[in-house]
Amino acid sequence: MDIEQRAKRLEEELQGRVDLNKLTETYREAMQLMDEANRKTGGTTATQNMPVQSAETPEKEMERRREIINSRFRQAKNMMGSLPASTEKPQIPEAFPLEGYIVVNGGEKEFFSNEVKTDILYTIKESFVGNLIALNTYNSTKGRFDGEKEYEIQSLSTKINVSGVAGKKCVRWSYYSPSSCTRWTRFLRYDINKGERYPQFRADVVSAESAENGRIKVTANAPAVTFLGDDGKTNLGMGCFSATWVLNRSEFEHLLKRGEISLHKDIGRPMGPSPGCRPGSTMTLHLKVKKEPEECRDMRSVELMIIGPEDKSRHVFSDEYLVSEHSNKLTLELEARTVPERYADSVEWTIPEIEGSNRTITPASTSSTPKGRKFTVVYKGLPEDNNEFGRKTVKATLKVDSCKTEKTREVQIFYPRDEKNNPEGKYPNWYYYWKQTPAARPFGQNVRIAYQCEGIPSSECKCVHRGVIGQYNPYYSGYKTINVCNLRTNTWDPDTFYVELPAIKRSIPSTLSGRSFFNYTYIDTFAVDVMHEFTHFNNFHTFWPQGWKESEDKDEDDIPDRLESEMGFRPDMKQTYWREVDLNGDEELLTLEATYDYQVGIYDEYDWAKPGKNWPK
C-alpha cells in the first residue's frame, strides 16, 4: 500500500513537468521505487535488479557496471519520446565492453658530479578491462538521438607483468675529488602497489574525457612499481608513469569503428641531475572495443548459468595408491542451465586442455567444443610440465541466431604433493615439479640439484638427520651438485614443510645483536633451501679453488683467515656472531645472509601441490 501511494504521488508530480532536472530526479526516484517493489514481491518488473556490492574480479565488476548503465539507458530511451520539443538536449550514457593493455619500455638515469648515480631499465605490461561510455545526445525536437556524442572510459587492471629489470644505484661515494662510486646496490626485485579495490588491480589504468574543441583526451597511467635494492634499504620508484593523447572526435570514432586502437608515445624527458624517465622511454596503448549488435539487445530475456563446476573450485589428480583404474585421474563435472530451458542442449563448452594428460569427454563428442547441458571430463595421467597445473578456464557459450552470451568458471588444477605418480615416478611430486620453477634457480642462475643423498655416500650424507633440509658436499656428485633433503621428513611440520632460519645480515647490525628468525613453508622452504646450498657451492669455489686447506683456515669456519677481517669476521673465532647458537661457523652465516632478502610468496604462482601455497593446510 505504501509503495502504491508513493507511485501515485510521483505520477501526479510528473504531469505537466518540462523541467529536465526535475524529470531526471523523479525518474531516479521511480527507478528506486520499482527496485524496492521488485525486492518485496520477488517478481519481475521493467527494471532488472543489480547487485550493489562490487564484484569479486575486475572483469565481473566492469560487467556489473556496464549492465547498470545499459539497463538505465534502455529505460530512459523509452521515456524520451514524452519529452516536450523545447526540452534542452539530455545526454544518456551507454556502455560498451573494452579490453587492452599498456606497455612501458623505460627507465631512469641520474648523474652526480658527471658520474652515473642511478641507471635502471625495465619493461612493464599492464592488462585491463573496462567500459567505453558513449554519452548519447537526444534531440527532443526531432524525437531521436542525433550523432552528437561525448566519450568516457572506465578501466580496471587485471594483470601486471614486470620484466627486463636491470639497474643499479650508487649508495656510497669516495671522499676524494673527483668523487666516484665505491658501492652500488643492484635492483633485481620489485613491489607492485596493491591498488585500490582489488589486490594489484588499479582503477583508471586508461581514462578518456572530452577536451576543448570537441576533442577526446585519452590518458594511460602505469602501475606504481617500486624497485628494491639488494642492500635491503634502497628503493627506487618508477619515473615513467603516464602518457596522454588528444584526438579529434572524428579520428577517435574512426578508430572505434575499426574496433581497435593502438597509440604510441615517447615519454622520455631530458636527462639531468634528478632521476626521471630517461630519453627513449615509450608507452604503448592498445584498446579493443566490442560493440553489441542492435538485435542482440533483445536477448536480455535469455539467461545462461553454469551450475558446475563452482567458480575457483579446486581439483586434484588422485594418487598412485588408489585402485589402478582410478589412479592418476582428475574429473570435472560440467553442467549448465538456461532460461528458457529449451536452449540447454545448445550450450557449447570450451574445456581446458592439460598437455601431457589424456582427456576424455562423456557423452563422447567429435567436436573440440561439445554441445550439451551436461558433460563429465576426465584427465588421465599427470602432465610433465608444472605449468599445466594452476588456473584454467571453463567457458559455456550459448548462441541464438547471430547473438551469443558467455559464462566462465575458473578451476584450479593440483597434484598430490607427497606421492610419486608424476611421469618419472622416481621422486615425490613436489620435488619433480618445483625443480622446474624459478624457485630452483637461485639468484636467477641454473644449478644442478639432486634429491636426498644421491651421489653422496651414506656415511657423509647429512639428510639422514631430521632438521637438515639440504646439503652441499664439494667432494661428491661431481663437485657441482647441491642436494635437497626430503622436506616431508626433515622439516618441523610434515604437512606445511615449516622451517625457521636465523634472520642475519652483516650490513644491519641489529640482526647481529638481536635474535630474530624468518619462517618458511611449502615452496618457500624449497626456494630458500636451494639458495642456501647454492651459496655454499659458490663460497667453496670462490674461497677454495684448490680445495680447503687447514693451514689457511685456523679457526675452521670455512672462510680463509686472510679474508675474514675485511668481511667483518674474527679470524681467530669459528663463529663471530650468535655465539650462543651453534650456526656451524662464519661461512654458514654467509649462507643465512644470502636468504635474508628472500620475498616470501614470490613463487606462490608455481605451487600447485596439495597441500601447498594455493591449497593450504
C-alpha positions as CSV (number, residue, x, y, z in Angstrom):
1,M,0.0,0.0,0.0
2,D,2.9,2.4,0.9
3,I,4.6,1.8,-2.5
4,E,1.3,2.3,-4.3
5,Q,0.7,5.6,-2.7
6,R,4.2,6.8,-3.4
7,A,3.9,5.8,-7.0
8,K,0.7,7.7,-7.3
9,R,2.4,10.8,-5.9
10,L,5.2,10.6,-8.4
11,E,2.7,10.3,-11.2
12,E,0.9,13.5,-10.1
13,E,4.3,15.3,-9.9
14,L,5.3,14.3,-13.4
15,Q,2.1,15.7,-15.0
16,G,2.8,19.0,-16.9
17,R,6.6,18.9,-16.0
18,V,9.1,20.3,-18.5
19,D,12.0,20.9,-16.1
20,L,14.6,18.4,-17.2
21,N,16.4,18.4,-13.8
22,K,13.1,17.6,-12.0
23,L,12.2,15.0,-14.6
24,T,15.6,13.3,-14.1
25,E,15.2,13.4,-10.3
26,T,11.7,11.9,-10.4
27,Y,12.9,9.3,-12.9
28,R,15.6,8.1,-10.4
29,E,13.1,8.0,-7.6
30,A,10.8,6.0,-9.8
31,M,13.6,3.5,-10.5
32,Q,14.3,3.1,-6.8
33,L,10.7,2.6,-6.2
34,M,10.5,-0.1,-8.8
35,D,13.6,-1.8,-7.4
36,E,12.0,-1.8,-3.9
37,A,8.7,-3.2,-5.2
38,N,10.7,-5.9,-7.1
39,R,12.5,-7.0,-3.9
40,K,9.4,-7.1,-1.8
41,T,7.3,-9.1,-4.3
42,G,10.0,-11.3,-5.7
43,G,8.6,-10.7,-9.1
44,T,9.9,-9.2,-12.3
45,T,9.3,-5.6,-13.4
46,A,10.6,-3.5,-16.2
47,T,13.8,-2.9,-14.4
48,Q,16.4,-5.5,-13.5
49,N,17.9,-5.9,-10.0
50,M,21.6,-5.1,-9.9
51,P,24.0,-6.1,-7.1
52,V,25.0,-3.1,-5.1
53,Q,28.3,-4.5,-3.8
54,S,31.4,-4.6,-6.0
55,A,32.1,-7.9,-7.8
56,E,34.9,-10.2,-6.9
57,T,37.0,-9.7,-10.0
58,P,37.7,-6.7,-12.3
59,E,36.0,-8.5,-15.3
60,K,32.8,-9.1,-13.3
61,E,32.9,-5.6,-11.8
62,M,33.1,-4.0,-15.2
63,E,30.3,-6.2,-16.4
64,R,28.2,-5.2,-13.4
65,R,28.7,-1.5,-14.0
66,R,28.0,-1.9,-17.7
67,E,24.7,-3.7,-17.1
68,I,23.6,-1.0,-14.6
69,I,24.4,1.7,-17.1
70,N,22.7,-0.1,-20.0
71,S,19.6,-1.1,-18.1
72,R,19.0,2.6,-17.3
73,F,19.8,3.5,-20.9
74,R,17.1,1.2,-22.2
75,Q,14.6,2.5,-19.6
76,A,15.4,6.2,-20.3
77,K,15.3,5.7,-24.0
78,N,11.7,4.5,-23.7
79,M,10.8,7.7,-21.8
80,M,12.4,10.2,-24.2
81,G,9.5,10.3,-26.6
82,S,7.3,12.0,-24.0
83,L,9.7,15.0,-23.6
84,P,8.4,18.3,-24.8
85,A,10.1,19.5,-28.1
86,S,11.5,22.5,-26.2
87,T,13.5,20.4,-23.7
88,E,17.2,21.0,-23.6
89,K,19.1,18.1,-25.2
90,P,19.7,15.5,-22.5
91,Q,22.7,13.1,-22.6
92,I,22.1,9.4,-21.7
93,P,25.1,7.1,-21.2
94,E,25.5,3.7,-22.9
95,A,28.4,1.4,-22.1
96,F,30.4,-1.0,-24.4
97,P,32.9,-3.5,-23.2
98,L,36.6,-3.0,-23.9
99,E,39.9,-4.6,-23.0
100,G,43.5,-3.8,-23.7
101,Y,47.0,-3.3,-22.3
102,I,49.7,-0.7,-21.9
103,V,53.4,-1.3,-22.2
104,V,56.1,0.9,-20.7
105,N,59.6,0.4,-22.1
106,G,61.6,2.8,-20.0
107,G,64.0,3.5,-17.2
108,E,65.7,6.2,-15.2
109,K,69.2,7.7,-15.3
110,E,70.6,10.2,-12.9
111,F,74.1,11.9,-12.7
112,F,76.1,13.2,-9.8
113,S,79.3,15.2,-10.5
114,N,79.2,13.9,-14.1
115,E,79.2,10.4,-12.8
116,V,76.3,8.0,-13.1
117,K,74.3,7.8,-9.9
118,T,71.2,5.9,-10.9
119,D,70.8,3.7,-14.0
120,I,67.9,1.3,-14.5
121,L,65.9,-0.2,-17.3
122,Y,62.6,-2.1,-17.2
123,T,59.6,-3.3,-19.2
124,I,56.1,-3.2,-17.6
125,K,52.9,-4.5,-19.2
126,E,49.6,-4.0,-17.6
127,S,46.4,-5.5,-19.0
128,F,42.9,-4.1,-18.2
129,V,39.2,-4.4,-18.8
130,G,36.8,-1.5,-18.9
131,N,33.8,0.2,-20.4
132,L,33.7,2.7,-23.2
133,I,30.8,5.0,-22.2
134,A,29.1,6.9,-25.0
135,L,27.1,9.9,-23.9
136,N,24.2,9.9,-26.5
137,T,22.5,13.3,-27.1
138,Y,18.7,13.1,-27.5
139,N,17.2,15.7,-29.8
140,S,13.6,16.2,-28.4
141,T,12.7,18.4,-31.4
142,K,13.4,15.6,-33.9
143,G,12.4,12.9,-31.5
144,R,15.5,10.8,-31.8
145,F,19.2,10.6,-30.9
146,D,21.4,12.6,-33.1
147,G,25.1,11.9,-34.0
148,E,26.4,14.2,-31.3
149,K,28.3,12.1,-28.7
150,E,30.9,12.5,-26.0
151,Y,33.0,9.7,-24.6
152,E,34.5,8.4,-21.3
153,I,36.5,5.3,-20.4
154,Q,36.4,3.5,-17.1
155,S,39.0,0.7,-16.6
156,L,40.4,-1.7,-14.0
157,S,43.7,-3.5,-14.2
158,T,43.7,-7.3,-14.5
159,K,47.4,-8.3,-14.7
160,I,50.7,-6.6,-14.2
161,N,54.0,-8.1,-15.5
162,V,57.4,-6.6,-14.7
163,S,60.2,-7.9,-16.8
164,G,63.7,-7.0,-18.0
165,V,64.6,-5.2,-14.8
166,A,68.3,-4.4,-14.7
167,G,69.8,-1.5,-12.9
168,K,71.9,-0.1,-10.1
169,K,72.2,2.9,-7.8
170,C,75.3,4.3,-6.1
171,V,74.9,4.2,-2.3
172,R,78.5,5.3,-1.3
173,W,80.8,7.8,-2.9
174,S,84.5,8.3,-2.4
175,Y,85.8,11.1,-0.3
176,Y,88.4,12.3,-2.7
177,S,87.7,14.6,-5.7
178,P,86.5,14.0,-8.3
179,S,84.3,11.6,-6.4
180,S,83.4,8.1,-7.8
181,C,81.1,5.4,-6.7
182,T,82.5,2.9,-4.2
183,R,79.4,0.9,-3.5
184,W,76.4,0.0,-5.7
185,T,73.1,-1.5,-4.9
186,R,71.6,-3.7,-7.6
187,F,67.9,-3.7,-8.5
188,L,66.7,-7.3,-9.0
189,R,63.3,-7.4,-7.2
190,Y,60.3,-5.1,-7.1
191,D,57.0,-4.5,-5.3
192,I,53.7,-3.6,-7.0
193,N,51.4,-1.2,-5.3
194,K,48.4,-3.2,-4.0
195,G,45.9,-0.9,-5.8
196,E,42.5,0.3,-4.8
197,R,39.6,-2.1,-4.9
198,Y,41.4,-5.3,-6.0
199,P,44.8,-6.6,-5.0
200,Q,47.3,-5.3,-7.6
201,F,44.3,-4.1,-9.7
202,R,44.1,-0.3,-10.0
203,A,41.3,1.9,-11.3
204,D,41.9,4.3,-14.2
205,V,44.6,2.4,-16.0
206,V,43.2,4.2,-19.0
207,S,40.7,7.0,-19.0
208,A,39.1,9.3,-21.5
209,E,37.2,12.6,-21.3
210,S,36.0,15.4,-23.5
211,A,38.5,18.2,-24.2
212,E,38.3,21.6,-25.8
213,N,37.1,22.0,-29.4
214,G,35.3,18.6,-29.4
215,R,38.4,16.6,-28.9
216,I,38.9,13.5,-26.8
217,K,41.7,13.3,-24.3
218,V,43.0,9.7,-23.6
219,T,45.3,9.1,-20.6
220,A,47.2,6.0,-19.7
221,N,48.8,5.5,-16.2
222,A,51.4,2.9,-15.5
223,P,51.2,0.9,-12.2
224,A,53.1,2.1,-9.1
225,V,56.2,-0.2,-9.0
226,T,59.0,0.2,-6.5
227,F,62.3,-1.4,-7.3
228,L,64.2,-2.9,-4.3
229,G,67.9,-2.7,-3.9
230,D,69.8,-5.8,-2.8
231,D,71.2,-3.8,0.2
232,G,67.8,-4.1,1.9
233,K,67.2,-0.4,2.3
234,T,67.5,1.4,-1.0
235,N,64.3,1.7,-3.0
236,L,63.5,3.4,-6.3
237,G,60.1,4.4,-7.7
238,M,59.2,4.5,-11.3
239,G,59.9,7.6,-13.2
240,C,57.9,6.6,-16.4
241,F,54.3,6.6,-15.4
242,S,51.9,8.5,-17.7
243,A,51.1,9.4,-21.3
244,T,48.3,11.5,-22.8
245,W,46.9,11.6,-26.4
246,V,44.5,14.2,-27.7
247,L,42.4,13.1,-30.7
248,N,39.7,14.9,-32.5
249,R,36.3,13.2,-32.3
250,S,36.1,12.1,-35.9
251,E,39.6,10.5,-35.6
252,F,38.6,8.8,-32.3
253,E,35.3,7.5,-33.8
254,H,37.1,6.2,-36.9
255,L,39.4,4.2,-34.7
256,L,36.5,2.9,-32.7
257,K,34.7,1.7,-35.9
258,R,37.8,-0.5,-36.6
259,G,37.3,-2.0,-33.2
260,E,40.9,-1.5,-32.1
261,I,43.1,1.5,-31.2
262,S,46.9,1.5,-30.9
263,L,48.6,4.6,-29.7
264,H,52.3,5.1,-29.1
265,K,54.2,7.9,-27.4
266,D,57.7,8.9,-26.4
267,I,57.5,9.7,-22.7
268,G,61.2,10.3,-22.0
269,R,62.4,13.6,-20.6
270,P,65.8,15.4,-20.9
271,M,68.5,13.8,-18.8
272,G,69.6,15.8,-15.8
273,P,70.8,15.6,-12.3
274,S,67.4,14.4,-10.9
275,P,66.1,10.9,-11.7
276,G,63.3,10.8,-14.3
277,C,62.1,9.0,-17.3
278,R,65.1,8.6,-19.5
279,P,65.2,9.7,-23.2
280,G,63.9,7.0,-25.5
281,S,61.3,5.7,-23.0
282,T,58.0,4.9,-24.6
283,M,54.4,3.9,-23.7
284,T,52.1,2.0,-26.0
285,L,48.4,1.7,-25.5
286,H,46.2,-0.9,-27.2
287,L,42.4,-0.8,-26.9
288,K,39.9,-3.2,-28.2
289,V,36.2,-2.3,-28.2
290,K,33.4,-4.8,-28.7
291,K,30.0,-3.4,-29.6
292,E,26.9,-5.4,-29.1
293,P,24.8,-5.8,-32.3
294,E,21.5,-3.9,-32.0
295,E,19.4,-7.1,-32.5
296,C,21.2,-8.8,-29.6
297,R,19.8,-6.4,-27.0
298,D,16.6,-8.4,-27.2
299,M,18.5,-11.3,-25.8
300,R,18.2,-10.0,-22.3
301,S,15.4,-12.4,-21.6
302,V,17.7,-15.4,-22.3
303,E,19.8,-16.5,-19.3
304,L,22.8,-18.8,-19.2
305,M,24.0,-20.3,-15.9
306,I,26.9,-22.6,-15.1
307,I,25.9,-24.9,-12.3
308,G,29.1,-26.9,-12.2
309,P,32.0,-26.6,-11.7
310,E,31.9,-23.9,-9.0
311,D,34.0,-20.8,-9.6
312,K,37.5,-21.1,-8.2
313,S,36.8,-24.8,-7.3
314,R,39.9,-26.9,-6.6
315,H,40.5,-30.3,-8.3
316,V,43.4,-32.7,-7.6
317,F,44.7,-35.7,-9.5
318,S,44.2,-38.9,-7.5
319,D,47.3,-40.5,-6.1
320,E,49.1,-43.8,-7.1
321,Y,47.8,-45.8,-4.1
322,L,44.2,-45.9,-5.3
323,V,42.8,-48.8,-7.4
324,S,44.8,-48.7,-10.6
325,E,41.8,-47.9,-12.9
326,H,41.0,-44.8,-10.9
327,S,44.6,-43.6,-10.2
328,N,46.2,-40.6,-11.7
329,K,42.8,-39.2,-12.7
330,L,41.2,-35.8,-12.4
331,T,37.5,-35.4,-13.0
332,L,35.4,-32.2,-13.9
333,E,31.6,-32.3,-13.9
334,L,30.2,-29.7,-16.2
335,E,26.5,-28.6,-16.1
336,A,24.7,-25.6,-17.5
337,R,21.1,-24.4,-17.3
338,T,19.3,-21.9,-19.4
339,V,16.2,-19.7,-19.3
340,P,14.2,-20.7,-21.4
341,E,15.1,-24.3,-20.6
342,R,14.9,-25.3,-24.3
343,Y,18.3,-23.8,-25.0
344,A,20.2,-26.0,-22.6
345,D,21.2,-28.7,-25.2
346,S,22.6,-25.9,-27.4
347,V,25.2,-24.8,-24.8
348,E,28.7,-25.0,-26.3
349,W,31.6,-25.8,-23.9
350,T,35.2,-24.7,-24.2
351,I,37.1,-27.2,-22.0
352,P,40.7,-26.6,-20.9
353,E,43.5,-28.9,-22.2
354,I,46.1,-30.2,-19.9
355,E,49.1,-31.0,-22.2
356,G,50.6,-34.4,-21.4
357,S,47.3,-35.7,-19.8
358,N,44.8,-37.7,-21.8
359,R,41.4,-36.0,-21.9
360,T,38.1,-37.9,-22.4
361,I,34.6,-36.4,-22.5
362,T,31.4,-38.2,-21.7
363,P,29.0,-38.2,-23.6
364,A,31.5,-38.6,-26.4
365,S,31.8,-35.8,-28.9
366,T,33.9,-35.4,-32.0
367,S,34.0,-31.6,-31.5
368,S,36.6,-29.8,-29.5
369,T,33.7,-27.6,-28.2
370,P,31.0,-30.1,-27.5
371,K,27.3,-29.1,-27.1
372,G,25.0,-30.1,-24.3
373,R,23.8,-29.3,-20.9
374,K,26.0,-31.8,-19.0
375,F,29.4,-33.5,-19.5
376,T,31.9,-35.4,-17.5
377,V,35.6,-34.6,-18.3
378,V,38.3,-37.0,-17.2
379,Y,42.1,-36.3,-17.4
380,K,44.3,-39.4,-17.1
381,G,47.9,-39.1,-16.2
382,L,49.8,-36.2,-14.6
383,P,51.5,-33.8,-17.1
384,E,55.2,-33.5,-17.4
385,D,55.2,-29.7,-17.2
386,N,54.5,-27.8,-13.9
387,N,52.9,-25.0,-15.9
388,E,50.0,-27.3,-16.9
389,F,48.7,-27.0,-13.3
390,G,47.0,-24.0,-11.8
391,R,44.2,-21.8,-13.0
392,K,42.2,-22.9,-16.0
393,T,39.0,-21.5,-17.5
394,V,35.8,-23.4,-18.4
395,K,33.6,-21.5,-20.7
396,A,29.9,-22.0,-21.7
397,T,28.6,-20.3,-24.8
398,L,25.0,-20.0,-25.9
399,K,24.3,-18.8,-29.5
400,V,20.9,-17.7,-30.5
401,D,20.7,-16.6,-34.2
402,S,23.6,-14.1,-34.6
403,C,23.8,-13.3,-30.9
404,K,25.6,-15.1,-28.1
405,T,26.1,-15.0,-24.4
406,E,29.0,-16.5,-22.4
407,K,29.8,-17.5,-18.9
408,T,33.1,-18.7,-17.4
409,R,34.3,-20.5,-14.4
410,E,37.8,-20.7,-13.0
411,V,39.0,-24.1,-12.0
412,Q,42.3,-24.8,-10.2
413,I,44.3,-28.0,-11.0
414,F,46.5,-29.6,-8.4
415,Y,48.7,-32.7,-7.9
416,P,49.1,-34.7,-4.7
417,R,52.3,-33.3,-3.2
418,D,53.9,-36.2,-1.5
419,E,53.1,-39.0,-3.9
420,K,55.3,-40.2,-6.8
421,N,52.8,-40.5,-9.6
422,N,54.5,-37.9,-11.8
423,P,55.7,-39.2,-15.2
424,E,59.1,-40.0,-13.9
425,G,57.8,-41.8,-10.8
426,K,61.1,-41.7,-9.0
427,Y,60.8,-38.6,-6.8
428,P,58.0,-37.0,-4.8
429,N,55.8,-34.8,-6.9
430,W,56.8,-31.7,-5.1
431,Y,60.5,-32.2,-5.9
432,Y,59.7,-33.2,-9.5
433,Y,57.6,-30.2,-10.3
434,W,59.3,-27.5,-8.1
435,K,62.6,-28.3,-9.8
436,Q,61.1,-26.9,-13.0
437,T,60.2,-23.5,-11.4
438,P,62.2,-20.3,-10.8
439,A,62.4,-21.4,-7.1
440,A,65.1,-23.9,-8.3
441,R,67.1,-21.1,-9.9
442,P,68.7,-19.2,-7.0
443,F,69.5,-15.6,-7.9
444,G,68.4,-16.4,-11.5
445,Q,71.1,-19.0,-12.1
446,N,70.8,-22.6,-13.1
447,V,72.1,-25.2,-10.7
448,R,72.3,-28.9,-10.7
449,I,70.1,-30.3,-7.9
450,A,69.9,-33.9,-6.5
451,Y,67.4,-35.5,-4.1
452,Q,68.3,-36.6,-0.6
453,C,71.6,-38.5,-0.6
454,E,72.1,-39.1,-4.3
455,G,75.7,-39.1,-5.2
456,I,76.8,-38.9,-1.6
457,P,77.9,-41.9,0.5
458,S,75.5,-42.7,3.4
459,S,78.4,-42.0,5.8
460,E,78.7,-38.5,4.5
461,C,75.0,-37.7,4.0
462,K,73.5,-35.2,6.4
463,C,70.0,-35.6,5.0
464,V,69.6,-38.7,7.3
465,H,69.4,-36.2,10.2
466,R,66.0,-34.7,10.9
467,G,66.2,-30.9,10.8
468,V,68.7,-30.8,7.9
469,I,66.9,-29.8,4.7
470,G,69.8,-29.5,2.3
471,Q,73.5,-30.3,1.8
472,Y,76.4,-29.4,-0.4
473,N,79.4,-31.6,-0.3
474,P,82.2,-30.5,-2.7
475,Y,83.9,-33.8,-2.8
476,Y,81.0,-35.8,-4.3
477,S,78.4,-35.5,-7.1
478,G,81.0,-34.1,-9.5
479,Y,81.6,-31.0,-7.3
480,K,78.8,-29.1,-8.8
481,T,75.6,-30.6,-7.3
482,I,73.6,-29.5,-4.3
483,N,71.2,-31.8,-2.5
484,V,67.7,-31.1,-1.3
485,C,66.6,-33.4,1.5
486,N,63.2,-34.9,2.0
487,L,61.3,-31.9,3.2
488,R,58.4,-34.0,4.5
489,T,60.5,-35.9,6.9
490,N,63.2,-33.3,7.7
491,T,61.2,-30.1,8.3
492,W,59.5,-29.2,11.5
493,D,56.0,-29.9,10.2
494,P,55.5,-32.6,7.5
495,D,52.2,-31.1,6.3
496,T,53.5,-27.5,5.8
497,F,57.3,-28.0,5.3
498,Y,57.7,-25.4,8.1
499,V,61.2,-24.3,9.0
500,E,62.8,-21.3,10.8
501,L,66.1,-19.7,9.8
502,P,68.0,-17.0,11.6
503,A,67.5,-13.5,10.2
504,I,71.0,-12.3,9.8
505,K,72.7,-9.6,7.7
506,R,76.0,-8.0,8.4
507,S,75.0,-4.6,7.0
508,I,72.1,-4.5,9.5
509,P,73.8,-4.5,13.0
510,S,70.5,-5.1,14.8
511,T,70.3,-8.6,13.2
512,L,73.7,-9.5,14.7
513,S,72.8,-8.4,18.3
514,G,69.2,-9.5,18.2
515,R,67.7,-13.0,17.8
516,S,65.1,-13.0,15.1
517,F,64.0,-15.8,12.8
518,F,62.2,-16.0,9.4
519,N,59.6,-18.6,8.9
520,Y,59.1,-20.5,5.6
521,T,56.5,-23.1,4.4
522,Y,55.8,-25.1,1.2
523,I,57.6,-23.9,-1.9
524,D,59.3,-21.0,0.0
525,T,61.1,-23.7,2.1
526,F,62.3,-25.3,-1.1
527,A,63.4,-22.0,-2.5
528,V,65.5,-20.8,0.5
529,D,66.9,-24.3,0.8
530,V,68.3,-24.1,-2.8
531,M,69.5,-20.6,-2.2
532,H,71.2,-21.6,1.0
533,E,73.0,-24.6,-0.5
534,F,73.9,-22.8,-3.7
535,T,75.6,-20.1,-1.6
536,H,77.7,-22.9,0.0
537,F,78.6,-24.0,-3.6
538,N,79.6,-20.5,-4.6
539,N,81.6,-19.9,-1.4
540,F,83.6,-23.1,-1.7
541,H,84.5,-22.5,-5.3
542,T,85.4,-18.8,-4.6
543,F,87.3,-19.3,-1.3
544,W,88.9,-22.7,-2.1
545,P,89.6,-23.2,-5.9
546,Q,92.4,-25.6,-5.0
547,G,90.4,-27.3,-2.2
548,W,90.2,-26.4,1.6
549,K,93.5,-26.0,3.4
550,E,93.8,-26.3,7.1
551,S,96.8,-24.0,7.2
552,E,94.8,-21.1,5.7
553,D,91.7,-21.6,8.0
554,K,93.0,-22.0,11.6
555,D,89.5,-21.3,13.1
556,E,87.9,-23.9,10.8
557,D,85.0,-21.7,9.8
558,D,85.5,-22.5,6.0
559,I,86.5,-18.9,5.3
560,P,90.2,-18.2,4.5
561,D,91.7,-16.4,7.6
562,R,93.2,-13.7,5.3
563,L,89.7,-12.6,4.2
564,E,87.8,-12.5,7.5
565,S,88.7,-9.1,8.9
566,E,87.7,-7.4,5.7
567,M,84.4,-9.3,5.8
568,G,83.6,-8.3,9.4
569,F,84.6,-11.7,11.0
570,R,87.2,-12.6,13.5
571,P,89.9,-14.9,12.0
572,D,90.6,-16.4,15.4
573,M,87.0,-17.4,16.1
574,K,85.0,-20.0,14.3
575,Q,81.7,-18.2,14.9
576,T,81.9,-14.5,15.3
577,Y,78.1,-13.8,15.9
578,W,75.2,-15.5,17.6
579,R,77.8,-17.5,19.6
580,E,75.2,-19.0,22.0
581,V,73.6,-20.6,19.0
582,D,75.6,-23.2,17.0
583,L,75.4,-22.0,13.4
584,N,78.4,-24.1,12.4
585,G,80.8,-21.2,11.7
586,D,81.1,-17.9,9.9
587,E,80.7,-19.4,6.4
588,E,77.3,-20.7,7.4
589,L,76.3,-17.1,8.4
590,L,77.0,-16.1,4.8
591,T,74.5,-18.6,3.5
592,L,71.9,-17.4,6.0
593,E,72.6,-13.8,4.9
594,A,72.0,-14.9,1.3
595,T,68.4,-15.6,2.1
596,Y,67.7,-12.5,4.2
597,D,66.1,-10.6,1.4
598,Y,64.1,-13.5,0.1
599,Q,60.5,-12.4,-0.5
600,V,58.0,-14.9,0.9
601,G,55.2,-15.7,-1.5
602,I,57.2,-14.7,-4.7
603,Y,56.8,-18.3,-6.0
604,D,53.2,-18.9,-4.9
605,E,52.0,-18.9,-8.6
606,Y,54.1,-22.0,-9.2
607,D,53.0,-24.1,-6.2
608,W,50.0,-26.2,-7.2
609,A,50.7,-29.0,-4.8
610,K,48.1,-30.4,-2.3
611,P,48.8,-29.2,0.3
612,G,50.7,-26.1,-0.8
613,K,50.5,-22.3,-1.1
614,N,47.3,-22.4,-3.1
615,W,45.9,-25.3,-1.2
616,P,47.0,-24.6,2.4
617,K,46.7,-26.9,5.3
